Amino acid sequence: MAEQYSASEKVYATENLGKLSILDMLVYFEEKGVMRVSDLHIKIGAPPTYRIDGDLVKLKGLTVTPDIAKQLIYPLLSDENLKRYHADYSVDCSYRHGSLQFRINIFQENDGIAAAIRALSLDIPKIENIGFPNDVWEDIINRKQGLVLVTGITGAGKSTTIASLIDRIAEKSARRVITIEDPIEYLFQQKYSIISQREVGRDVKSFIDGLRAVLREDPDIIFVGEMRDPETISMTLMAAETGHLVFSTLHTRDTTGTITRILDYFQAERQGEVRNQLSLGLAYIISQKLIPRKDAKGRLVAMEILNNTKYACANLIRIGKIEQLYSQLQTKTKDKPDEKMITMESHLARLVHEDKVDLLEAKKWANNLTSFTDAVKRT
């Protein structure tokens, strides 16, 4: 059924650009760059809308009708994914066009079918260009085991950061890498490492099924696209404890909130066990946000980094004194392997000092305004 719709058919009328097809709309991402134009939203009753530098910008044209919505969205779906949408009222999938890979979520809402389309460059950014506040990434790519969590809200660049780390590992060493993603976002080249990418719903039924299988597939490095439930979290922690380097993501805003969120997935009687697992298996938490640049030329990364290779942090996690971790982030900032930590507020203050981010803009993104004010005074 999806094959009856053409991605190149010009079906949407604009005021000044003529009629556009869905492919025309996807090309716009390439023209402007995915660091500036990140998403396209299609919804019945509104014009197609891009997210540019974090803000929503509507095309000047007609509102989308149910028929136009289908003509724009259905060409992006395989027949199998269209069946899944009709059965489950939503579907995640990917679509490749030109130099970009698109992560797509199609869902049913009050007015009918809708789509959220996220653009990802096929060219994985160099790790030096991600925006780390220090060289902690060098320690991460040289690790043999442990859990590295990259957290942040949707659209914070979590997948890009992990892809850059894995890509650098693949460049420098011969490792067996297996990813479980929903859907696959960046496509890795083999280089020195051997990399297998499995997509949930296509190559494996679920994250937990993929994790059960991956431990029998001789991996050195595992990437779990997202830790969504207690069973997936338990398996991910076990993989990190048993000699694998594991990367994963969570939708949390800071490092202490990440640990609290993980614990909240479990009943009270199990939280002590999970804290112990985290204290032993967790290596790093990188919480990041994409902040508008002062020169209005896109966005850049601000990070908060927890290094759990230091005994003090591991002990605080084990005994449940999670609220005391923030002081470790504030003080253990030296260029030493067991430190290299930073708060979000300190990194924001540094970006303000370097004239890369406006002071008022940085205040909007700080987790703790008092700490941010103090950090600005010290910088």
N, C-alpha and C positions, 0 to 999 in steps of 0.2 A: 504493500500500500504506500509506504514512504517513497518508494522508487517512482511513483507516479508524479511526484513533485520535483521540479527542477531548481537547483540552487542558483542557477544563472538567470532565471526568469525575473524580469523587472516588474515587481508587483506593488511597491510602495511609492506613492507620489509625494515628493517634497516640493517646497515653494521655490527653491533656487537651484536644486541639483538634478531636477528631472526625476524620472522613476529609478528606483534602486532595487536590486536583488539582495538576497542575504549575503551573497559573495561580495557585492559592492560594500556592504556594511562591514564585512570582515576585513576587507582591504584597508579600511580606514585605520585599523590597529597598526598595520605595517607602516603606513604613511607617517603616523604621528609617534609611533614607538610605544611599547607596552609599559614602559616606566611612567608614561603620562596617561595613556588611555588603557585602563585595566579591564573594564567590563562593558557589556552591552545588555540592556534589559528590554525584553519584548513583552508587552502586556496589552491585552484588549482594553480599549478605552483611553489609551494614552499613546503619544508618539514613541517610536523607538528611542531609547535613552542611553547615552554613554556615561560612564564614570571617568571623568578627566581630572587628573590631579586630586582625586578624592571626592570631587563634587559631581552631582548629577547634572547632565546637560542634554536637553531634549532636542531631537531633530525638528526643524521647522517643516511641518507637514501635517497630513491628516492623522487623526487618531486611528489606531489599529483596530480593524474589525475582526470578528472570529475567523472569517475566510482568509483575510490577509495574514493573520497570526499563523494559521496552518501552513500557508504558502511560504512563510519565512522560516518556520521551525521544522516542519516535517522533512525537508531535504537534508537536515543535519542528522537525522536518525536512520539507523538501519531498520529493516522490517522487524528484527528481533527486539530492538530497543523500543520501537513503537508499540509492540505487543506488551512489553513490560510497563510502559507508561499507561496503557489502557487498563492493565490489570492492577497496578499498584498506585496509580495516580501521580507518580513521579518516577524519574529515571535519571541516573548520572551516566554520562558518556563522554567521549572525546571526539574531536574532529580536527583533521589536519588540512590546512590550506596555506599555500605559499610557504613562507618562512616561519609560520607560527603553528603551534598546537593550541587547540581550544578545549577548555574544560567546560562542560555544559550540564546544567541541571534543568530539566523540563518538568514542570509541575502543574497540577490542576489547582485553580483558586476560584474565588467567588464569581469572576467574570468569564472563566474558561481557562484555556491553555496559556501558560506563561513560560518564559525562558530567562535564565541568567547565564550569560556566556562570558567566561573568563579567558583572556588571552595569555599565552605563555610562549616566550621565544624558544625556538629549537636550539638556539645558541645559549648554552648554559653560561652565565656570567662567571668570570674569574673570581676566585675567592677573595683576592685582594680588593676587588671592586664592590663587594657586598656592603661594606661599611662597618666592619668590626672596630670597636674602640681600642682594641689591643691585638696582640698576635696570638690570642688563645686558640685560634683556629689551627695553628701549627701543632699545638699539643693534641688537639682533637684528632687530626688526621693521622697522627702517629700512634694512637691508642690501638690496642688489640682487643679490648673488651670494655664493657660498661654501657650504660644507657645515656644517650644524648637526646634531650628533649628540646625542641624548638617550639615555642608557644607564642600566641598572639591572637588577636581577633581575625575574623575572615578578611582576607586581602592584605595581611601584614607582611607577606613575602616569606612565610615559613617554608614552603616547598622549594622556593628559589635558594634559600640559604642551605637547606639540606642537599639539594642537587649540586650546589657548588662544592660542598664538602666531599660528597661521594665522587664527583668528577675529578677533583684533585687527587683523591686516593687512587682512583683508577689510572691516573697519569703516572703516578710514582711507584706503584707497587702491584704485585700480582696477588690479588685477593679475589675470592669468590663472593660476589654480591648478589643477593636476591631481594627484590622489592615486592611488596604487596600493597597495591594502590587502588583507590576508588575515586576517579579513574586514574589511569596513567597520565602524568602531566608532562614532565621532561623525558625525552628519549635519550638514553645514555649510549655513547660509543664504547666499544669494548676496551680499546687501548691496552694497558698491561693486565688489567683485571678482566675477569669473565663476569658479565652482568646479565641476570635474567630478571625481567620485569613481568609481574603477574597482575592482571586487572581483575578486581572483584566483579563477579557477574559474568565474566567472559572466560577467564582462565582458572578461577577458583570461586567457590560459592560464597565465602565470607572471609573476613580477616582471621577469625579463629581457625577455620579450616586451613587457610594458608599457613598460619603459624604452626599448626600441628604437623603439617607436611614439611615445612622449611627446615625443621630441626633434623630431618632425615636426609636433607639434600646437601650436606657438607658445606654450609655457608661460613664465611668469615665475618661478613657484614650483612645485617638485615635492616631493611627499611620498612616499617609498618606505617602506612599512610596516616592513620589516626587511631588513637586509643579511645574506643567508644563505649566500652562496657567492662564490667569487672573481669570477665573471663579473658578478654583480649589483654587487659592490663596485667593480669597474673601471668599469662604466657609470655608477654613482652619482658616482664621483670625476670622471669625464669631464664629466658634466652640470654639476657644481659649477665646473669649470675653464672651461667654455664660456659663462659669463655667466648662470647660473641660481642662484637661491637654493634649496637642496635641504635638506630635513629627512629624517632617518632615525633608526633605533634599532638598538641592539645590546644583548645580554644580558651586560654586563660591570659590575664593581662600582666601578671608578674610572677616572680619565681616562688614566693611563699604561697601565693594563691594556687600555683600549679600543684604543689605538694598537698595542700588542703583539698583541692578538687579530687586528686587521686584517692586520698583517704576516704572522702565522702562517698565514693562508689561502693564502699564496703560496709558491712554491718560492724557495729562497735566491737564485737568479740574478735573480729579479724583484723582490726586496724593496727594492733600491736605487731602482728606478723608482717603486715604490709610495710609498716614503718621500718622494721628490721631489714626487709628486702630492699627497700629504697636506700637505706643507709649503706648497704653493701654494694648494690648494683648501679645506683645512679652516679653518673660521672659529671654531667653538666646540665644545667637548664639555661637556655638562651630565650629570654622573653623579648620580643621585638615589636616595634611600631613603625609605620611608614609616615613620615612627617613632611608636610609641604615645605619646599625650599624657599628661602627668603627671596631669591631671584625669580621665583615663579616658574622655574624650569624643571618641573617634576617634583619628585619626593625622594627623601633619603631615609636611611634606617637609623633608628635609635634603639639601643639594646640595654637590657639588664642581664648580667651574667652571674650565675652561681656556679662555683667550682667545688664539687663535692669530693675531690681527691684529698681535701684537707680534713684531718680527723675531727676538728672542732665542729664543722658543718655536719658530718656524718653522725656525730654523737647527738647533736641537737635534734636531728631528724629521728634518730632511734628512740630518744626519750620523750619525743613529742613536744619539744620547745620550739615549734615552728616560727613563732613570732620573733624569736631572737636571731633568726638568720639574717634579717635585714642589717643588723649591726655588723655582721661579718662582711656583707657586701660593701658597706661603707668604709671599712678599715683595711680589709685584706686586698689592697689594690696594687701592690708592688709587682714588678716584672719578674715574678718567681713562679715556677711551675705549680706550686700549691696555693697560689693566690690568684692574681689576674682577674679579680672580681670587680664589678661596678654596678651601681644602682642606675635605674632609668633616669632618675633626677640628675645624677652626675653627668651622664652622657648627654642629656638635653642641655645642661648648663655649658658643657664643652662646645656643643654645636652652636649655641648662642654666642659664646666667646669667639668662635672662629668665623662669626658672621654668616653662617650657613642657614640658620633658622632664626626667625623673628622671636623676640622675647615673649610677646603676647601669645604667639602661636605655640611656643614651647610650653607655656603655662597650661594650655588646654589639654596637653597630652601627659602631663606629669601625674603620677599616681598619688604623690604626696606633695602638696603645694608648699608646705613648710620646709620640707627637706630640699625641694627644688630651689626655694629662695635662699636657703643657706648655701647650697651648692654654687649658685650664681655668685654669691659674695666671695666664696673661696676661690673661684676660677680666675 
